[in-house]
């Protein structure tokens, strides 16, 4: 898919004898790699725009440009007349309704990692990705609505940010920083996106009524699958395109020595031994 969008032809690839030094200058190879990182980042931002919030008129107008439609078509993404021929204002309103039905309304399928893996909001993935964002100084700005850190669009924007930083590091000749970013990028995919995005994309393909969301969900699935394969990751999909995700059990931490509610009223309080009394200083 990425090669198709970038018009890369494998027949034009240079076959290098392992015993012969590459004739290509290092600067040229570095520039080519930077361009690939930037292209991957652009695809992440495109997909993030689809899922992070409702598509506005500017986003729809950009996607309906002939050159964009042609590029998507070569990658196997096709839209029906409901997207291609609808009047812009009507289309924006229709997509907003579809977005609410699919992703925001009760009974929908929120694009949130915690929900897709545990059936609940603000579970471990919520806090884990927030730590990753803080490590790289990535700040989630508030859009039309409050965004969860583990929302699909936000996770994709973070990946795009890392890809762009990797490109910038290579362009500056800082190979060590580029390798460090690449390691964190693979780790983020392994621990988060690779665990749920492929199955979730299949689900949206199945349930979406509008061809825009069906097409972009298919595009998401193809892109994620190629990224995972290209990075050599071996992570199973845990989403399984489930329409209903069972709620995980809530783990409650408590002190077994602490009396239950009203327990102190039903039994006399026995005097404590001095050895069991600790000051705040002692507990530090």
Phi and psi in degrees as GROMACS dihedral restraints (atoms count N, CA, C in turn):
[ dihedral_restraints ]
;  ai    aj    ak    al  type     phi  dphi    fc
    3     4     5     6     1   -63.5    20    10
    4     5     6     7     1   -41.7    20    10
    6     7     8     9     1   -64.2    20    10
    7     8     9    10     1   -35.4    20    10
    9    10    11    12     1   -64.9    20    10
   10    11    12    13     1   -46.2    20    10
   12    13    14    15     1   -67.4    20    10
   13    14    15    16     1   -30.5    20    10
   15    16    17    18     1   -91.3    20    10
   16    17    18    19     1     0.9    20    10
   18    19    20    21     1    58.7    20    10
   19    20    21    22     1    42.9    20    10
   21    22    23    24     1   -93.3    20    10
   22    23    24    25     1   126.2    20    10
   24    25    26    27     1  -107.6    20    10
   25    26    27    28     1   119.2    20    10
   27    28    29    30     1   -62.9    20    10
   28    29    30    31     1   -24.3    20    10
   30    31    32    33     1   -67.1    20    10
   31    32    33    34     1   -22.0    20    10
   33    34    35    36     1   -90.5    20    10
   34    35    36    37     1    -1.0    20    10
   36    37    38    39     1   -67.6    20    10
   37    38    39    40     1   144.5    20    10
   39    40    41    42     1   -82.9    20    10
   40    41    42    43     1   126.3    20    10
   42    43    44    45     1   -92.4    20    10
   43    44    45    46     1   120.0    20    10
   45    46    47    48     1  -110.4    20    10
   46    47    48    49     1   129.2    20    10
   48    49    50    51     1   -68.8    20    10
   49    50    51    52     1   125.9    20    10
   51    52    53    54     1   -60.3    20    10
   52    53    54    55     1   -19.5    20    10
   54    55    56    57     1   -93.1    20    10
   55    56    57    58     1    -1.5    20    10
   57    58    59    60     1  -115.4    20    10
   58    59    60    61     1   127.9    20    10
   60    61    62    63     1   -58.1    20    10
   61    62    63    64     1   143.6    20    10
   63    64    65    66     1   -66.8    20    10
   64    65    66    67     1   133.1    20    10
   66    67    68    69     1   -79.0    20    10
   67    68    69    70     1   -10.5    20    10
   69    70    71    72     1   -78.9    20    10
   70    71    72    73     1   136.7    20    10
   72    73    74    75     1   -64.6    20    10
   73    74    75    76     1   147.3    20    10
   75    76    77    78     1   -61.3    20    10
   76    77    78    79     1   -39.2    20    10
   78    79    80    81     1   -61.1    20    10
   79    80    81    82     1   -37.5    20    10
   81    82    83    84     1   -67.5    20    10
   82    83    84    85     1   -42.0    20    10
   84    85    86    87     1   -65.8    20    10
   85    86    87    88     1   -38.8    20    10
   87    88    89    90     1   -64.7    20    10
   88    89    90    91     1   -42.4    20    10
   90    91    92    93     1   -64.1    20    10
   91    92    93    94     1   -37.5    20    10
   93    94    95    96     1   -66.4    20    10
   94    95    96    97     1   -40.2    20    10
   96    97    98    99     1   -67.0    20    10
   97    98    99   100     1   -39.2    20    10
   99   100   101   102     1   -61.0    20    10
  100   101   102   103     1   -42.1    20    10
  102   103   104   105     1   -62.9    20    10
  103   104   105   106     1   -36.8    20    10
  105   106   107   108     1   -67.9    20    10
  106   107   108   109     1   -42.7    20    10
  108   109   110   111     1   -59.5    20    10
  109   110   111   112     1   -44.3    20    10
  111   112   113   114     1   -64.1    20    10
  112   113   114   115     1   -39.2    20    10
  114   115   116   117     1   -65.7    20    10
  115   116   117   118     1   -41.4    20    10
  117   118   119   120     1   -63.7    20    10
  118   119   120   121     1   -38.8    20    10
  120   121   122   123     1   -63.1    20    10
  121   122   123   124     1   -40.8    20    10
  123   124   125   126     1   -63.1    20    10
  124   125   126   127     1   -39.3    20    10
  126   127   128   129     1   -66.0    20    10
  127   128   129   130     1   -39.0    20    10
  129   130   131   132     1   -61.9    20    10
  130   131   132   133     1   -42.4    20    10
  132   133   134   135     1   -68.4    20    10
  133   134   135   136     1   -36.3    20    10
  135   136   137   138     1   -60.6    20    10
  136   137   138   139     1   -49.4    20    10
  138   139   140   141     1   -67.8    20    10
  139   140   141   142     1   -35.5    20    10
  141   142   143   144     1   -61.1    20    10
  142   143   144   145     1   -40.0    20    10
  144   145   146   147     1   -62.9    20    10
  145   146   147   148     1   -27.0    20    10
  147   148   149   150     1   -72.6    20    10
  148   149   150   151     1   -39.9    20    10
  150   151   152   153     1  -104.5    20    10
  151   152   153   154     1   -14.4    20    10
  153   154   155   156     1   -75.6    20    10
  154   155   156   157     1   -32.3    20    10
  156   157   158   159     1  -165.1    20    10
  157   158   159   160     1   176.7    20    10
  159   160   161   162     1   -60.4    20    10
  160   161   162   163     1   145.1    20    10
  162   163   164   165     1   -71.9    20    10
  163   164   165   166     1   127.1    20    10
  165   166   167   168     1   -92.6    20    10
  166   167   168   169     1   178.6    20    10
  168   169   170   171     1   -62.5    20    10
  169   170   171   172     1   -38.1    20    10
  171   172   173   174     1   -65.8    20    10
  172   173   174   175     1   -40.6    20    10
  174   175   176   177     1   -66.1    20    10
  175   176   177   178     1   -43.5    20    10
  177   178   179   180     1   -63.3    20    10
  178   179   180   181     1   -42.6    20    10
  180   181   182   183     1   -62.5    20    10
  181   182   183   184     1   -40.0    20    10
  183   184   185   186     1   -66.6    20    10
  184   185   186   187     1   -40.2    20    10
  186   187   188   189     1   -71.1    20    10
  187   188   189   190     1   -25.9    20    10
  189   190   191   192     1   -89.6    20    10
  190   191   192   193     1     6.3    20    10
  192   193   194   195     1   -65.5    20    10
  193   194   195   196     1   139.2    20    10
  195   196   197   198     1   -54.0    20    10
  196   197   198   199     1   -41.6    20    10
  198   199   200   201     1   -66.7    20    10
  199   200   201   202     1   -34.2    20    10
  201   202   203   204     1   -70.7    20    10
  202   203   204   205     1   -44.5    20    10
  204   205   206   207     1   -61.4    20    10
  205   206   207   208     1   -38.5    20    10
  207   208   209   210     1   -65.4    20    10
  208   209   210   211     1   -41.8    20    10
  210   211   212   213     1   -64.4    20    10
  211   212   213   214     1   -42.8    20    10
  213   214   215   216     1   -66.0    20    10
  214   215   216   217     1   -37.7    20    10
  216   217   218   219     1   -63.8    20    10
  217   218   219   220     1   -39.9    20    10
  219   220   221   222     1   -65.1    20    10
  220   221   222   223     1   -23.4    20    10
  222   223   224   225     1   -90.6    20    10
  223   224   225   226     1     4.6    20    10
  225   226   227   228     1    91.3    20    10
  226   227   228   229     1    11.8    20    10
  228   229   230   231     1  -100.6    20    10
  229   230   231   232     1   116.7    20    10
  231   232   233   234     1  -127.0    20    10
  232   233   234   235     1   141.2    20    10
  234   235   236   237     1  -113.5    20    10
  235   236   237   238     1   155.8    20    10
  237   238   239   240     1   -91.4    20    10
  238   239   240   241     1  -176.2    20    10
  240   241   242   243     1   -63.3    20    10
  241   242   243   244     1   -25.2    20    10
  243   244   245   246     1   -63.2    20    10
  244   245   246   247     1   -21.1    20    10
  246   247   248   249     1  -104.7    20    10
  247   248   249   250     1   -39.4    20    10
  249   250   251   252     1   -77.4    20    10
  250   251   252   253     1   -33.8    20    10
  252   253   254   255     1  -111.8    20    10
  253   254   255   256     1    -6.9    20    10
  255   256   257   258     1   -71.5    20    10
  256   257   258   259     1   148.7    20    10
  258   259   260   261     1   -65.4    20    10
  259   260   261   262     1   142.2    20    10
  261   262   263   264     1   -56.0    20    10
  262   263   264   265     1   -47.9    20    10
  264   265   266   267     1   -63.0    20    10
  265   266   267   268     1   -43.0    20    10
  267   268   269   270     1   -64.7    20    10
  268   269   270   271     1   -38.5    20    10
  270   271   272   273     1   -65.6    20    10
  271   272   273   274     1   -44.4    20    10
  273   274   275   276     1   -60.0    20    10
  274   275   276   277     1   -42.3    20    10
  276   277   278   279     1   -66.6    20    10
  277   278   279   280     1   -41.1    20    10
  279   280   281   282     1   -66.1    20    10
  280   281   282   283     1   -40.6    20    10
  282   283   284   285     1   -67.8    20    10
  283   284   285   286     1   -34.3    20    10
  285   286   287   288     1   -64.6    20    10
  286   287   288   289     1   -40.9    20    10
  288   289   290   291     1   -65.1    20    10
  289   290   291   292     1   -42.7    20    10
  291   292   293   294     1   -65.5    20    10
  292   293   294   295     1   -39.7    20    10
  294   295   296   297     1   -61.5    20    10
  295   296   297   298     1   -45.9    20    10
  297   298   299   300     1   -61.7    20    10
  298   299   300   301     1   -43.8    20    10
  300   301   302   303     1   -63.6    20    10
  301   302   303   304     1   -44.0    20    10
  303   304   305   306     1   -75.6    20    10
  304   305   306   307     1   -43.4    20    10
  306   307   308   309     1  -115.7    20    10
  307   308   309   310     1   -20.1    20    10
  309   310   311   312     1  -118.8    20    10
  310   311   312   313     1   -30.5    20    10
  312   313   314   315     1   -77.0    20    10
  313   314   315   316     1   158.7    20    10
  315   316   317   318     1   -60.9    20    10
  316   317   318   319     1   134.5    20    10
  318   319   320   321     1    89.0    20    10
  319   320   321   322     1    -0.7    20    10
  321   322   323   324     1   -87.5    20    10
  322   323   324   325     1  -162.2    20    10
  324   325   326   327     1  -129.9    20    10
  325   326   327   328     1    80.3    20    10
  327   328   329   330     1   -58.1    20    10
  328   329   330   331     1   133.5    20    10
  330   331   332   333     1   -80.8    20    10
  331   332   333   334     1    62.5    20    10
  333   334   335   336     1  -128.3    20    10
  334   335   336   337     1   126.2    20    10
  336   337   338   339     1   -58.1    20    10
  337   338   339   340     1   -44.9    20    10
  339   340   341   342     1   -57.4    20    10
  340   341   342   343     1   -42.7    20    10
  342   343   344   345     1   -67.3    20    10
  343   344   345   346     1   -42.2    20    10
  345   346   347   348     1   -70.5    20    10
  346   347   348   349     1   -26.8    20    10
  348   349   350   351     1  -101.6    20    10
  349   350   351   352     1   -24.7    20    10
  351   352   353   354     1  -126.0    20    10
  352   353   354   355     1   -11.6    20    10
  354   355   356   357     1    81.4    20    10
  355   356   357   358     1     4.5    20    10
  357   358   359   360     1  -137.1    20    10
  358   359   360   361     1   153.3    20    10
  360   361   362   363     1   -80.1    20    10
  361   362   363   364     1   158.7    20    10
  363   364   365   366     1    55.3    20    10
  364   365   366   367     1    49.9    20    10
  366   367   368   369     1  -101.0    20    10
  367   368   369   370     1  -165.4    20    10
  369   370   371   372     1   -50.4    20    10
  370   371   372   373     1   -45.2    20    10
  372   373   374   375     1   -58.2    20    10
  373   374   375   376     1   -35.1    20    10
  375   376   377   378     1   -55.2    20    10
  376   377   378   379     1   -47.7    20    10
  378   379   380   381     1   -81.6    20    10
  379   380   381   382     1   -31.0    20    10
  381   382   383   384     1   -66.0    20    10
  382   383   384   385     1   -46.4    20    10
  384   385   386   387     1   -68.4    20    10
  385   386   387   388     1   -32.3    20    10
  387   388   389   390     1   -61.0    20    10
  388   389   390   391     1   -36.8    20    10
  390   391   392   393     1   -67.5    20    10
  391   392   393   394     1   -39.2    20    10
  393   394   395   396     1   -62.7    20    10
  394   395   396   397     1   -42.1    20    10
  396   397   398   399     1   -62.4    20    10
  397   398   399   400     1   -44.3    20    10
  399   400   401   402     1   -63.5    20    10
  400   401   402   403     1   -36.2    20    10
  402   403   404   405     1   -58.8    20    10
  403   404   405   406     1   -38.8    20    10
  405   406   407   408     1  -102.5    20    10
  406   407   408   409     1     9.8    20    10
  408   409   410   411     1    69.2    20    10
  409   410   411   412     1    26.1    20    10
  411   412   413   414     1   -87.0    20    10
  412   413   414   415     1   121.3    20    10
  414   415   416   417     1  -111.3    20    10
  415   416   417   418     1   129.4    20    10
  417   418   419   420     1   -87.0    20    10
  418   419   420   421     1   109.6    20    10
  420   421   422   423     1   -82.2    20    10
  421   422   423   424     1   143.9    20    10
  423   424   425   426     1   -72.0    20    10
  424   425   426   427     1   130.8    20    10
  426   427   428   429     1   -95.9    20    10
  427   428   429   430     1  -138.0    20    10
  429   430   431   432     1   -66.9    20    10
  430   431   432   433     1   -31.7    20    10
  432   433   434   435     1  -131.6    20    10
  433   434   435   436     1   167.7    20    10
  435   436   437   438     1   -68.0    20    10
  436   437   438   439     1   137.2    20    10
  438   439   440   441     1  -109.7    20    10
  439   440   441   442     1   136.4    20    10
  441   442   443   444     1   -79.1    20    10
  442   443   444   445     1   144.4    20    10
  444   445   446   447     1   -58.9    20    10
  445   446   447   448     1   -32.8    20    10
  447   448   449   450     1   -96.1    20    10
  448   449   450   451     1    22.3    20    10
  450   451   452   453     1   -72.6    20    10
  451   452   453   454     1   144.1    20    10
  453   454   455   456     1   -54.0    20    10
  454   455   456   457     1   -48.5    20    10
  456   457   458   459     1   -61.0    20    10
  457   458   459   460     1   -37.4    20    10
  459   460   461   462     1   -69.6    20    10
  460   461   462   463     1   -43.5    20    10
  462   463   464   465     1   -61.3    20    10
  463   464   465   466     1   -39.7    20    10
  465   466   467   468     1   -68.1    20    10
  466   467   468   469     1   -36.5    20    10
  468   469   470   471     1   -66.2    20    10
  469   470   471   472     1   -35.1    20    10
  471   472   473   474     1   -65.4    20    10
  472   473   474   475     1   -42.9    20    10
  474   475   476   477     1   -60.5    20    10
  475   476   477   478     1   -42.9    20    10
  477   478   479   480     1   -60.4    20    10
  478   479   480   481     1   -41.1    20    10
  480   481   482   483     1   -62.1    20    10
  481   482   483   484     1   -44.0    20    10
  483   484   485   486     1   -64.4    20    10
  484   485   486   487     1   -40.3    20    10
  486   487   488   489     1   -62.9    20    10
  487   488   489   490     1   -42.1    20    10
  489   490   491   492     1   -67.1    20    10
  490   491   492   493     1   -37.2    20    10
  492   493   494   495     1   -68.3    20    10
  493   494   495   496     1   -35.5    20    10
  495   496   497   498     1   -63.8    20    10
  496   497   498   499     1   -42.8    20    10
  498   499   500   501     1   -61.1    20    10
  499   500   501   502     1   -44.5    20    10
  501   502   503   504     1   -64.9    20    10
  502   503   504   505     1   -38.2    20    10
  504   505   506   507     1   -64.7    20    10
  505   506   507   508     1   -43.1    20    10
  507   508   509   510     1   -63.3    20    10
  508   509   510   511     1   -43.0    20    10
  510   511   512   513     1   -62.0    20    10
  511   512   513   514     1   -31.0    20    10
  513   514   515   516     1   -86.7    20    10
  514   515   516   517     1    -1.5    20    10
  516   517   518   519     1    81.2    20    10
  517   518   519   520     1    12.2    20    10
  519   520   521   522     1   -93.5    20    10
  520   521   522   523     1    79.4    20    10
  522   523   524   525     1   -66.3    20    10
  523   524   525   526     1   -33.1    20    10
  525   526   527   528     1   -63.7    20    10
  526   527   528   529     1   -44.3    20    10
  528   529   530   531     1   -65.1    20    10
  529   530   531   532     1   -40.8    20    10
  531   532   533   534     1   -60.2    20    10
  532   533   534   535     1   -41.4    20    10
  534   535   536   537     1   -66.6    20    10
  535   536   537   538     1   -37.5    20    10
  537   538   539   540     1   -66.1    20    10
  538   539   540   541     1   -42.0    20    10
  540   541   542   543     1   -64.4    20    10
  541   542   543   544     1   -42.0    20    10
  543   544   545   546     1   -60.9    20    10
  544   545   546   547     1   -39.9    20    10
  546   547   548   549     1   -63.1    20    10
  547   548   549   550     1   -44.5    20    10
  549   550   551   552     1   -67.5    20    10
  550   551   552   553     1   -33.7    20    10
  552   553   554   555     1   -62.5    20    10
  553   554   555   556     1   -46.6    20    10
  555   556   557   558     1   -64.3    20    10
  556   557   558   559     1   -40.1    20    10
  558   559   560   561     1   -63.6    20    10
  559   560   561   562     1   -40.2    20    10
  561   562   563   564     1   -64.7    20    10
  562   563   564   565     1   -43.1    20    10
  564   565   566   567     1   -61.6    20    10
  565   566   567   568     1   -44.6    20    10
  567   568   569   570     1   -63.2    20    10
  568   569   570   571     1   -44.4    20    10
  570   571   572   573     1   -83.7    20    10
  571   572   573   574     1   -17.1    20    10
  573   574   575   576     1  -131.9    20    10
  574   575   576   577     1   -83.9    20    10
  576   577   578   579     1   -56.4    20    10
  577   578   579   580     1   -42.0    20    10
  579   580   581   582     1   -65.9    20    10
  580   581   582   583     1   -19.8    20    10
  582   583   584   585     1   -79.1    20    10
  583   584   585   586     1   -20.3    20    10
  585   586   587   588     1  -142.0    20    10
  586   587   588   589     1   -19.6    20    10
  588   589   590   591     1   -72.4    20    10
  589   590   591   592     1   -31.0    20    10
  591   592   593   594     1   -69.3    20    10
  592   593   594   595     1   -47.1    20    10
  594   595   596   597     1   -64.5    20    10
  595   596   597   598     1   -39.0    20    10
  597   598   599   600     1   -63.7    20    10
  598   599   600   601     1   -40.5    20    10
  600   601   602   603     1   -61.3    20    10
  601   602   603   604     1   -41.4    20    10
  603   604   605   606     1   -62.6    20    10
  604   605   606   607     1   -38.8    20    10
  606   607   608   609     1   -61.8    20    10
  607   608   609   610     1   -47.8    20    10
  609   610   611   612     1   -64.8    20    10
  610   611   612   613     1   -35.9    20    10
  612   613   614   615     1   -57.9    20    10
  613   614   615   616     1   -37.0    20    10
  615   616   617   618     1   -77.7    20    10
  616   617   618   619     1   -36.5    20    10
  618   619   620   621     1  -100.3    20    10
  619   620   621   622     1   -17.9    20    10
  621   622   623   624     1   -68.1    20    10
  622   623   624   625     1   137.7    20    10
  624   625   626   627     1   -89.2    20    10
  625   626   627   628     1   -36.4    20    10
  627   628   629   630     1   -84.6    20    10
  628   629   630   631     1   139.1    20    10
  630   631   632   633     1   -65.1    20    10
  631   632   633   634     1   -23.8    20    10
  633   634   635   636     1   -62.2    20    10
  634   635   636   637     1   -49.9    20    10
  636   637   638   639     1   -74.0    20    10
  637   638   639   640     1   -31.8    20    10
  639   640   641   642     1   -63.6    20    10
  640   641   642   643     1   -46.8    20    10
  642   643   644   645     1   -65.0    20    10
  643   644   645   646     1   -43.3    20    10
  645   646   647   648     1   -73.5    20    10
  646   647   648   649     1   -29.2    20    10
  648   649   650   651     1   -66.5    20    10
  649   650   651   652     1   -40.9    20    10
  651   652   653   654     1   -63.5    20    10
  652   653   654   655     1   -39.2    20    10
  654   655   656   657     1   -63.3    20    10
  655   656   657   658     1   -42.2    20    10
  657   658   659   660     1   -60.2    20    10
  658   659   660   661     1   -44.1    20    10
  660   661   662   663     1   -62.4    20    10
  661   662   663   664     1   -45.4    20    10
  663   664   665   666     1   -64.8    20    10
  664   665   666   667     1   -42.9    20    10
  666   667   668   669     1   -63.8    20    10
  667   668   669   670     1   -47.5    20    10
  669   670   671   672     1   -62.5    20    10
  670   671   672   673     1   -42.3    20    10
  672   673   674   675     1   -61.7    20    10
  673   674   675   676     1   -41.4    20    10
  675   676   677   678     1   -70.1    20    10
  676   677   678   679     1   -38.2    20    10
  678   679   680   681     1   -63.7    20    10
  679   680   681   682     1   -44.9    20    10
  681   682   683   684     1   -62.9    20    10
  682   683   684   685     1   -42.8    20    10
  684   685   686   687     1   -67.6    20    10
  685   686   687   688     1   -42.3    20    10
  687   688   689   690     1   -64.7    20    10
  688   689   690   691     1   -33.4    20    10
  690   691   692   693     1   -84.6    20    10
  691   692   693   694     1    -4.2    20    10
  693   694   695   696     1    70.6    20    10
  694   695   696   697     1    30.9    20    10
  696   697   698   699     1   -86.1    20    10
  697   698   699   700     1   144.6    20    10
  699   700   701   702     1  -120.5    20    10
  700   701   702   703     1    80.5    20    10
  702   703   704   705     1  -125.4    20    10
  703   704   705   706     1   124.0    20    10
  705   706   707   708     1   -75.2    20    10
  706   707   708   709     1   146.9    20    10
  708   709   710   711     1   -77.4    20    10
  709   710   711   712     1   123.5    20    10
  711   712   713   714     1  -102.0    20    10
  712   713   714   715     1    -2.3    20    10
  714   715   716   717     1   -80.3    20    10
  715   716   717   718     1   -44.3    20    10
  717   718   719   720     1    59.8    20    10
  718   719   720   721     1    23.3    20    10
  720   721   722   723     1    53.7    20    10
  721   722   723   724     1    36.7    20    10
  723   724   725   726     1   -74.5    20    10
  724   725   726   727     1   130.0    20    10
  726   727   728   729     1   -72.9    20    10
  727   728   729   730     1   -32.1    20    10
  729   730   731   732     1  -124.5    20    10
  730   731   732   733     1   123.9    20    10
  732   733   734   735     1  -103.2    20    10
  733   734   735   736     1   118.5    20    10
  735   736   737   738     1   -60.4    20    10
  736   737   738   739     1   141.4    20    10
  738   739   740   741     1   -75.2    20    10
  739   740   741   742     1   129.6    20    10
  741   742   743   744     1   -73.6    20    10
  742   743   744   745     1   159.0    20    10
  744   745   746   747     1   -69.8    20    10
  745   746   747   748     1   144.5    20    10
  747   748   749   750     1   -89.3    20    10
  748   749   750   751     1   122.5    20    10
  750   751   752   753     1   -84.3    20    10
  751   752   753   754     1   124.8    20    10
  753   754   755   756     1  -114.9    20    10
  754   755   756   757     1   123.9    20    10
  756   757   758   759     1   -94.6    20    10
  757   758   759   760     1   133.5    20    10
  759   760   761   762     1  -148.4    20    10
  760   761   762   763     1   163.8    20    10
  762   763   764   765     1   -94.7    20    10
  763   764   765   766     1   112.7    20    10
  765   766   767   768     1   -65.4    20    10
  766   767   768   769     1   -18.3    20    10
  768   769   770   771     1   -84.9    20    10
  769   770   771   772     1    -9.4    20    10
  771   772   773   774     1   -80.4    20    10
  772   773   774   775     1   133.1    20    10
  774   775   776   777     1   -66.1    20    10
  775   776   777   778     1   148.2    20    10
  777   778   779   780     1   -72.4    20    10
  778   779   780   781     1   168.9    20    10
  780   781   782   783     1   -57.1    20    10
  781   782   783   784     1   130.2    20    10
  783   784   785   786     1    68.4    20    10
  784   785   786   787     1     4.8    20    10
  786   787   788   789     1   -64.7    20    10
  787   788   789   790     1   -32.2    20    10
  789   790   791   792     1   -73.2    20    10
  790   791   792   793     1   -18.7    20    10
  792   793   794   795     1   -82.6    20    10
  793   794   795   796     1   -28.0    20    10
  795   796   797   798     1   -87.3    20    10
  796   797   798   799     1   -13.1    20    10
  798   799   800   801     1  -135.3    20    10
  799   800   801   802     1   142.8    20    10
  801   802   803   804     1   -65.8    20    10
  802   803   804   805     1   147.1    20    10
  804   805   806   807     1   -83.0    20    10
  805   806   807   808     1   120.4    20    10
  807   808   809   810     1   -84.0    20    10
  808   809   810   811     1   145.1    20    10
  810   811   812   813     1   -64.0    20    10
  811   812   813   814     1   138.2    20    10
  813   814   815   816     1   -88.4    20    10
  814   815   816   817     1   145.8    20    10
  816   817   818   819     1   -73.6    20    10
  817   818   819   820     1   146.3    20    10
  819   820   821   822     1   -58.6    20    10
  820   821   822   823     1   -29.6    20    10
  822   823   824   825     1   -67.4    20    10
  823   824   825   826     1   -20.7    20    10
  825   826   827   828     1   -92.1    20    10
  826   827   828   829     1    -0.3    20    10
  828   829   830   831     1   -96.3    20    10
  829   830   831   832     1   123.0    20    10
  831   832   833   834     1  -120.9    20    10
  832   833   834   835     1   140.6    20    10
  834   835   836   837     1   -83.5    20    10
  835   836   837   838     1   166.3    20    10
  837   838   839   840     1   -59.8    20    10
  838   839   840   841     1   -34.9    20    10
  840   841   842   843     1   -63.1    20    10
  841   842   843   844     1   -37.8    20    10
  843   844   845   846     1   -70.2    20    10
  844   845   846   847     1   -25.9    20    10
  846   847   848   849     1   -84.9    20    10
  847   848   849   850     1    -8.4    20    10
